[in-house]
Amino acid sequence: MRSKSSTIRTHRTVTTFAALLTVALALSACSSSKDNGDKSSGEPTGGATTGSTVSLPKLNGANLEIAAVWTGQEQKNFKQVLAEFEKRTGAKVTFVPAQDPIINFVGSKIAGGQPPDVVMLPQPGAIKQAVQRGWAKPLGPDALKELQKNYSQGWQHLGTVGGKQYGVYYKAANKSLIWYNAKVFEGAGTKEPKTWQELLKTAQNVYDSGVTPFSVGGADGWTLTDWFENVYLSQAGPQKYDQLAQHKIKWTDPSVRQALTTLAQIWGKKDYLAGGQDGALQTEFPSSVTQTFTGGDQPKAAMVYEGDFVQVNIGETKAKVGTDAKVFPFPAVGSTAPVVSGGDAAVILKDSKAAQALVTFLASPDAATIQAKLGGFLSPNRNVPVSAYPNAVQQKIAKALIASGDDFRFDMSDQAPQAFGGTPGKGEWKDLQDFLKNPTDVAGTQAKLEKDAAAAYGSGS
């Protein structure tokens, strides 16, 4: 879990990041999607792939395994980063595809005597579990030095357990974005909403134009937790968010009822969801994106909610980010628009010179710059040049993330014990899928969420 100093933020600082993001996305709308030369005077200069900002040892003959749940284009892009590490050190790195929940995957590998050297853990709660079970190894001095040089204190805290640094957040996500089909909005004569009420009005305009408003990847429970977190953070506020994230208030709290009732204004309208509730529950996240940006001005849906990484899936269609596919910040439900972040941290399971070197490399701007150029990726590393991102939309999102410093809220389900916040078919994922199926059962959903949360937090699993 995060340290107290990284979780307690003020209403004002969250507002600051939201304002930055709103301005950034507004600027991106005025820029060409091909503008990748954004070289303002304040831009970091390190990390170009033609040079090196980090010293790495020669590791000829060393063999490493790194595990992550990444698939498809995301995995392919990350392998290019690993190839650069191999080129610089002489080591051989094998990517091991993992499954959710990844902490269970790691446990099975350790039980079988074959753990990967490094694993990418998406949840601070999972990092804590790995430390408590004696699996994770602390960062060495070189990795620690690289981390402290390139990351804000908030991102460092996320990988800290018991005062020791175990994780490097290589990848970040801005999870407060709604992507939309520009042709559909144009045809409906509607504009980007800034508030929840405006979002509902926009949805009605889109529906009246003959297109279903929303595509929801309900087959993947984590997308539903992200929907909830954005509504809850904006409506209940940062303090309540932190309390619920730590289970200091119960899921039967009135603030949770209010958030679920608000969500039901969209989830409860069958005609607003591509395929209705049943169709949404059978739609996996990648398909929720691609079906929004295929079919010209008659796609299966006009809008899809999720993070900046949606661009990877848009890249599988003919739509162009910034022209055909545009984005706006998740609208304000309460007085302030939400800003929810996520990420993936590199954690060492088998301590060695080679494993430490790989994590040192992943903490450097060199590694993240390679993947930034390939698109669909966002780094919390403040020394990755903004110009590395391939389009104006991504550049502005990256600028806003770095400008926020420590002022962000981390994904709530990723802070929870894995049994509650990170397991397919169980806990929060399953409870919110059940709610999507029957959005009238607010009280029953709260009761199930509280029962599952109490069991998971009580056991720490």
C-alpha positions as CSV (number, residue, x, y, z in Angstrom):
1,M,0.0,0.0,0.0
2,R,1.0,3.6,-0.4
3,S,2.4,5.5,2.5
4,K,0.1,8.0,4.2
5,S,2.0,11.0,2.7
6,S,1.3,9.8,-0.9
7,T,-2.4,9.1,-0.3
8,I,-3.6,12.2,1.5
9,R,-4.1,15.0,-1.0
10,T,-6.1,18.2,-0.9
11,H,-9.1,19.0,-3.0
12,R,-7.2,21.9,-4.5
13,T,-4.3,19.7,-5.9
14,V,-6.7,17.3,-7.5
15,T,-8.4,20.3,-9.0
16,T,-5.1,21.5,-10.3
17,F,-4.3,18.3,-12.2
18,A,-7.9,18.2,-13.6
19,A,-7.5,21.7,-14.8
20,L,-4.1,21.0,-16.4
21,L,-5.6,18.0,-18.2
22,T,-8.6,19.9,-19.4
23,V,-6.3,22.6,-20.8
24,A,-4.0,20.0,-22.3
25,L,-6.7,18.2,-24.1
26,A,-8.2,21.5,-25.3
27,L,-4.8,22.4,-26.7
28,S,-4.5,19.0,-28.4
29,A,-7.7,19.6,-30.3
30,C,-6.1,22.6,-31.9
31,S,-3.0,20.6,-32.9
32,S,-2.3,18.3,-35.7
33,S,-2.3,14.6,-34.8
34,K,1.0,14.4,-36.7
35,D,2.6,17.0,-34.5
36,N,5.3,15.1,-32.7
37,G,7.9,17.9,-32.5
38,D,6.6,19.6,-29.5
39,K,9.9,20.9,-28.1
40,S,9.1,23.6,-25.7
41,S,11.9,25.2,-23.7
42,G,10.8,23.4,-20.5
43,E,11.0,19.9,-22.0
44,P,13.4,17.4,-20.6
45,T,16.2,16.6,-23.0
46,G,17.4,13.2,-21.7
47,G,16.4,9.8,-23.0
48,A,16.9,9.9,-26.7
49,T,17.5,6.5,-28.1
50,T,20.6,7.7,-30.0
51,G,22.4,8.1,-26.7
52,S,22.4,6.7,-23.2
53,T,21.5,8.4,-19.9
54,V,22.2,5.3,-17.8
55,S,25.3,3.1,-17.2
56,L,24.7,-0.6,-17.5
57,P,27.1,-3.5,-16.9
58,K,28.2,-6.1,-19.4
59,L,26.1,-9.2,-18.9
60,N,27.2,-11.6,-21.6
61,G,25.8,-15.0,-21.0
62,A,23.2,-13.9,-18.5
63,N,19.6,-15.1,-19.0
64,L,16.6,-13.3,-17.5
65,E,12.8,-13.8,-17.5
66,I,10.4,-10.9,-17.0
67,A,6.7,-11.6,-16.6
68,A,3.7,-9.3,-17.3
69,V,0.0,-9.7,-18.3
70,W,0.6,-7.6,-21.4
71,T,-0.7,-9.0,-24.7
72,G,-0.9,-8.0,-28.3
73,Q,0.7,-4.8,-29.4
74,E,1.5,-3.8,-25.9
75,Q,3.6,-6.9,-25.4
76,K,5.2,-6.4,-28.8
77,N,6.2,-2.9,-28.0
78,F,7.7,-3.8,-24.7
79,K,9.8,-6.5,-26.3
80,Q,11.5,-3.7,-28.3
81,V,12.5,-2.2,-25.0
82,L,13.9,-5.5,-23.8
83,A,15.8,-5.8,-27.2
84,E,17.6,-2.6,-26.5
85,F,18.6,-3.8,-23.0
86,E,19.9,-7.0,-24.6
87,K,21.9,-4.9,-27.2
88,R,23.5,-2.8,-24.5
89,T,24.4,-5.5,-22.0
90,G,24.7,-8.8,-23.9
91,A,22.1,-10.4,-21.7
92,K,19.2,-12.5,-23.0
93,V,15.7,-11.6,-21.8
94,T,12.6,-13.8,-22.2
95,F,9.2,-12.3,-21.9
96,V,6.8,-14.6,-19.9
97,P,3.1,-14.0,-20.5
98,A,1.2,-14.0,-17.2
99,Q,-2.4,-14.2,-16.3
100,D,-4.6,-12.3,-13.8
101,P,-4.5,-12.3,-10.9
102,I,-0.7,-12.0,-11.5
103,I,0.1,-12.5,-7.8
104,N,-1.4,-16.0,-8.0
105,F,0.6,-16.6,-11.2
106,V,3.8,-15.6,-9.4
107,G,2.8,-17.8,-6.5
108,S,2.4,-20.8,-8.7
109,K,5.8,-20.1,-10.4
110,I,7.5,-19.8,-7.0
111,A,5.9,-23.0,-5.8
112,G,7.2,-24.8,-8.9
113,G,10.7,-23.5,-8.3
114,Q,10.7,-21.3,-11.5
115,P,9.9,-17.7,-10.6
116,P,10.7,-15.1,-13.3
117,D,13.6,-12.8,-12.4
118,V,11.4,-9.7,-12.6
119,V,7.6,-9.3,-12.7
120,M,5.4,-6.3,-13.6
121,L,2.9,-5.8,-10.8
122,P,0.0,-3.4,-11.4
123,Q,-1.2,-3.1,-7.8
124,P,0.5,-1.5,-4.8
125,G,-1.4,-4.1,-2.9
126,A,0.2,-6.9,-4.9
127,I,3.7,-5.4,-4.2
128,K,2.9,-5.4,-0.5
129,Q,1.8,-9.1,-0.7
130,A,5.0,-10.0,-2.6
131,V,7.1,-8.4,0.1
132,Q,5.1,-10.0,3.0
133,R,5.5,-13.4,1.4
134,G,9.2,-13.0,1.1
135,W,9.1,-13.0,-2.7
136,A,10.2,-9.5,-3.6
137,K,13.8,-8.2,-3.3
138,P,14.7,-4.5,-2.6
139,L,16.2,-2.3,-5.3
140,G,19.9,-2.1,-5.3
141,P,21.8,1.3,-5.2
142,D,22.0,1.7,-9.0
143,A,18.3,1.2,-9.5
144,L,17.5,3.3,-6.5
145,K,19.6,6.2,-7.8
146,E,17.9,6.0,-11.2
147,L,14.5,6.0,-9.7
148,Q,15.2,9.0,-7.4
149,K,16.6,10.9,-10.3
150,N,13.6,10.4,-12.6
151,Y,10.5,10.0,-10.5
152,S,8.4,12.3,-8.3
153,Q,8.1,11.3,-4.6
154,G,4.5,10.1,-5.1
155,W,5.5,7.5,-7.7
156,Q,8.4,6.4,-5.5
157,H,6.1,5.9,-2.6
158,L,3.8,3.6,-4.6
159,G,6.7,1.0,-4.8
160,T,7.7,1.3,-1.2
161,V,6.9,-1.2,1.6
162,G,8.1,-0.9,5.1
163,G,10.4,2.0,4.2
164,K,12.2,0.0,1.5
165,Q,11.9,0.5,-2.2
166,Y,10.8,-2.6,-4.1
167,G,9.0,-1.3,-7.2
168,V,9.7,0.9,-10.2
169,Y,6.6,2.2,-11.9
170,Y,7.6,1.8,-15.5
171,K,4.2,2.4,-17.0
172,A,1.5,4.8,-15.9
173,A,-2.1,5.3,-17.0
174,N,-4.4,8.2,-17.0
175,K,-7.7,6.5,-16.3
176,S,-9.9,9.6,-16.5
177,L,-10.6,9.8,-20.3
178,I,-13.6,9.2,-22.6
179,W,-12.7,8.5,-26.2
180,Y,-15.3,9.3,-28.9
181,N,-16.0,8.8,-32.6
182,A,-15.6,12.3,-34.1
183,K,-17.9,11.6,-37.1
184,V,-20.7,10.5,-34.8
185,F,-20.4,13.6,-32.6
186,E,-20.4,15.7,-35.8
187,G,-23.4,13.9,-37.2
188,A,-25.3,14.3,-33.9
189,G,-24.4,18.0,-33.7
190,T,-23.1,17.5,-30.2
191,K,-19.9,18.6,-28.3
192,E,-17.6,17.4,-25.6
193,P,-19.3,17.5,-22.2
194,K,-17.7,18.8,-19.1
195,T,-20.2,17.7,-16.5
196,W,-22.1,14.5,-15.9
197,Q,-25.4,16.1,-16.8
198,E,-23.8,17.3,-20.0
199,L,-22.6,13.8,-20.7
200,L,-26.1,12.4,-20.3
201,K,-27.4,15.1,-22.7
202,T,-24.6,14.3,-25.2
203,A,-25.6,10.6,-24.9
204,Q,-29.2,11.4,-25.7
205,N,-28.2,13.5,-28.7
206,V,-26.1,10.6,-30.0
207,Y,-28.9,8.2,-29.4
208,D,-31.3,10.5,-31.2
209,S,-28.9,10.5,-34.2
210,G,-29.3,6.8,-34.5
211,V,-26.1,5.6,-32.8
212,T,-25.8,3.8,-29.4
213,P,-23.9,6.1,-27.0
214,F,-21.6,3.8,-25.1
215,S,-19.4,0.8,-25.6
216,V,-18.6,-0.9,-22.2
217,G,-16.1,-3.7,-21.9
218,G,-18.0,-5.4,-19.1
219,A,-16.5,-8.8,-19.7
220,D,-13.3,-7.4,-18.0
221,G,-14.4,-6.4,-14.5
222,W,-11.5,-4.0,-14.1
223,T,-13.1,-1.5,-16.6
224,L,-16.2,-1.4,-14.3
225,T,-14.1,-0.6,-11.2
226,D,-12.5,2.3,-13.2
227,W,-16.0,3.7,-14.1
228,F,-17.0,3.6,-10.4
229,E,-13.7,5.2,-9.2
230,N,-14.1,8.2,-11.5
231,V,-17.7,8.8,-10.4
232,Y,-16.9,8.2,-6.8
233,L,-13.8,10.4,-6.7
234,S,-15.6,13.3,-8.3
235,Q,-18.8,13.0,-6.4
236,A,-17.6,11.9,-2.9
237,G,-14.3,13.8,-3.0
238,P,-10.6,12.8,-2.3
239,Q,-10.9,12.2,1.5
240,K,-13.8,9.8,1.1
241,Y,-11.9,8.1,-1.8
242,D,-8.9,7.5,0.4
243,Q,-11.1,6.2,3.2
244,L,-12.9,3.7,1.0
245,A,-9.6,2.7,-0.7
246,Q,-8.2,1.7,2.8
247,H,-11.6,0.3,3.9
248,K,-11.8,2.8,6.7
249,I,-15.4,3.4,5.7
250,K,-17.7,0.6,4.5
251,W,-19.1,-0.1,1.1
252,T,-22.5,0.3,2.6
253,D,-21.7,4.0,3.1
254,P,-24.3,6.4,1.6
255,S,-21.5,7.9,-0.7
256,V,-21.2,4.5,-2.4
257,R,-25.0,4.3,-2.8
258,Q,-24.9,7.7,-4.5
259,A,-22.1,6.7,-6.9
260,L,-23.8,3.5,-7.9
261,T,-27.1,5.3,-8.4
262,T,-25.3,7.8,-10.6
263,L,-23.7,5.0,-12.6
264,A,-27.1,3.5,-13.2
265,Q,-28.1,6.6,-15.1
266,I,-26.0,5.1,-17.9
267,W,-25.6,1.4,-17.1
268,G,-29.4,1.1,-16.4
269,K,-30.3,2.3,-19.9
270,K,-30.2,-0.7,-22.2
271,D,-30.4,1.4,-25.3
272,Y,-27.4,3.4,-24.2
273,L,-25.1,0.4,-24.2
274,A,-23.8,-1.5,-27.2
275,G,-25.6,-4.8,-27.0
276,G,-27.4,-3.8,-23.9
277,Q,-26.3,-5.0,-20.5
278,D,-25.9,-8.6,-21.7
279,G,-23.9,-7.5,-24.7
280,A,-21.6,-5.3,-22.5
281,L,-21.0,-8.2,-20.2
282,Q,-19.8,-10.3,-23.2
283,T,-17.6,-7.5,-24.6
284,E,-13.9,-7.6,-23.7
285,F,-12.0,-4.4,-23.3
286,P,-10.1,-4.5,-26.7
287,S,-13.4,-5.0,-28.6
288,S,-15.1,-2.2,-26.6
289,V,-12.6,0.1,-28.2
290,T,-12.4,-1.3,-31.8
291,Q,-16.2,-1.4,-32.2
292,T,-16.3,2.3,-31.4
293,F,-13.9,3.2,-34.2
294,T,-15.0,0.9,-37.0
295,G,-18.0,1.3,-39.2
296,G,-17.4,5.0,-40.2
297,D,-20.2,7.2,-38.9
298,Q,-22.3,4.1,-37.9
299,P,-20.2,2.3,-35.4
300,K,-21.7,0.1,-32.7
301,A,-21.1,2.9,-30.2
302,A,-20.0,6.5,-30.1
303,M,-18.0,6.6,-26.9
304,V,-15.8,4.3,-24.9
305,Y,-14.4,5.1,-21.4
306,E,-10.9,4.1,-20.5
307,G,-7.3,5.3,-20.1
308,D,-4.7,6.7,-22.5
309,F,-3.8,3.1,-23.4
310,V,-7.0,3.0,-25.5
311,Q,-4.7,4.3,-28.3
312,V,-3.1,0.9,-28.7
313,N,-6.5,-0.6,-29.6
314,I,-7.5,2.4,-31.8
315,G,-4.3,1.6,-33.7
316,E,-5.9,-1.7,-34.7
317,T,-8.6,0.2,-36.7
318,K,-8.3,2.7,-39.5
319,A,-9.2,5.5,-37.2
320,K,-6.6,8.2,-36.6
321,V,-6.1,9.6,-33.1
322,G,-6.7,13.3,-33.0
323,T,-9.0,13.4,-36.1
324,D,-11.3,10.3,-36.2
325,A,-10.8,9.4,-32.6
326,K,-10.8,12.2,-30.1
327,V,-10.9,12.4,-26.3
328,F,-12.2,14.5,-23.4
329,P,-11.6,14.3,-19.6
330,F,-14.0,12.3,-17.6
331,P,-16.7,14.8,-16.8
332,A,-17.2,16.3,-13.4
333,V,-19.9,14.5,-11.4
334,G,-19.4,16.7,-8.4
335,S,-17.6,20.0,-8.2
336,T,-14.3,18.7,-9.6
337,A,-13.4,16.5,-12.6
338,P,-11.7,13.2,-11.4
339,V,-8.1,12.3,-12.1
340,V,-7.5,8.6,-11.5
341,S,-4.1,7.0,-12.4
342,G,-2.9,3.4,-12.6
343,G,0.4,1.8,-13.5
344,D,2.7,-1.2,-13.6
345,A,5.8,-1.6,-11.5
346,A,8.9,-3.7,-12.1
347,V,9.6,-5.9,-9.0
348,I,12.6,-8.2,-8.6
349,L,11.9,-11.8,-7.5
350,K,15.4,-13.3,-8.1
351,D,18.1,-11.0,-7.0
352,S,21.1,-10.8,-9.3
353,K,23.4,-8.4,-11.1
354,A,21.4,-8.9,-14.3
355,A,17.9,-8.4,-12.6
356,Q,19.1,-5.3,-10.9
357,A,20.5,-3.9,-14.2
358,L,17.2,-4.6,-16.0
359,V,15.2,-2.7,-13.4
360,T,17.8,0.1,-13.4
361,F,17.2,0.3,-17.2
362,L,13.4,0.3,-16.8
363,A,13.8,3.2,-14.3
364,S,15.7,5.2,-16.9
365,P,14.3,7.6,-19.5
366,D,16.0,5.5,-22.2
367,A,13.7,2.5,-21.8
368,A,10.4,4.5,-21.5
369,T,11.4,6.7,-24.5
370,I,11.5,3.7,-26.7
371,Q,8.0,2.6,-25.9
372,A,6.6,6.1,-25.8
373,K,7.5,6.5,-29.5
374,L,5.5,3.4,-30.3
375,G,2.3,4.9,-28.9
376,G,-0.4,3.7,-26.4
377,F,2.0,4.2,-23.5
378,L,2.5,6.8,-20.8
379,S,5.4,7.0,-18.4
380,P,5.6,8.6,-15.0
381,N,9.3,9.2,-15.6
382,R,9.7,12.9,-15.7
383,N,12.8,12.9,-17.9
384,V,11.2,11.2,-20.9
385,P,11.1,13.9,-23.5
386,V,7.5,14.9,-24.4
387,S,8.5,14.9,-28.1
388,A,8.9,11.1,-27.8
389,Y,5.1,10.7,-27.8
390,P,3.8,10.1,-31.3
391,N,0.9,12.5,-31.5
392,A,-0.4,15.8,-30.0
393,V,-3.1,14.1,-27.9
394,Q,-0.5,11.8,-26.2
395,Q,2.0,14.6,-25.8
396,K,-0.6,16.7,-23.9
397,I,-1.6,13.9,-21.7
398,A,2.0,13.2,-20.8
399,K,2.7,16.8,-20.0
400,A,-0.3,16.9,-17.7
401,L,0.8,13.8,-15.9
402,I,4.3,15.1,-15.3
403,A,3.1,18.6,-14.4
404,S,0.9,17.0,-11.7
405,G,3.9,15.9,-9.6
406,D,2.5,14.0,-6.7
407,D,-1.1,15.3,-7.1
408,F,-3.0,12.3,-8.3
409,R,-5.1,9.5,-7.0
410,F,-4.1,5.9,-7.7
411,D,-6.7,3.4,-9.0
412,M,-8.7,2.3,-5.9
413,S,-9.1,-1.3,-6.8
414,D,-5.3,-1.6,-7.4
415,Q,-4.7,-0.4,-3.8
416,A,-7.0,-3.1,-2.5
417,P,-6.0,-6.7,-1.6
418,Q,-5.9,-8.7,-4.8
419,A,-8.7,-11.0,-3.7
420,F,-11.1,-8.0,-3.7
421,G,-9.7,-5.5,-6.3
422,G,-7.8,-7.7,-8.8
423,T,-9.3,-11.1,-9.3
424,P,-11.5,-12.0,-12.3
425,G,-14.9,-13.5,-11.3
426,K,-14.5,-12.5,-7.7
427,G,-14.7,-9.5,-5.3
428,E,-15.3,-6.0,-6.7
429,W,-14.9,-7.1,-10.4
430,K,-17.7,-9.7,-10.0
431,D,-19.9,-7.5,-7.9
432,L,-19.8,-4.6,-10.4
433,Q,-20.5,-7.1,-13.2
434,D,-23.6,-8.2,-11.3
435,F,-24.6,-4.6,-10.9
436,L,-24.2,-3.9,-14.6
437,K,-26.5,-6.8,-15.2
438,N,-29.0,-5.5,-12.7
439,P,-28.4,-1.7,-12.1
440,T,-31.6,-1.4,-9.9
441,D,-30.1,-3.5,-7.1
442,V,-28.0,-0.8,-5.4
443,A,-28.4,-2.0,-1.9
444,G,-27.7,-5.6,-2.7
445,T,-24.6,-4.6,-4.6
446,Q,-23.4,-2.5,-1.7
447,A,-23.9,-5.5,0.7
448,K,-22.0,-7.9,-1.6
449,L,-19.1,-5.3,-2.0
450,E,-18.9,-4.9,1.8
451,K,-18.9,-8.6,2.5
452,D,-16.2,-9.3,-0.1
453,A,-14.1,-6.2,1.0
454,A,-14.3,-7.2,4.7
455,A,-13.1,-10.7,4.0
456,A,-10.2,-9.6,1.8
457,Y,-9.0,-6.7,3.9
458,G,-9.4,-8.8,7.1
459,S,-7.1,-11.5,5.7
460,G,-4.8,-9.1,3.9
461,S,-5.0,-11.3,0.8
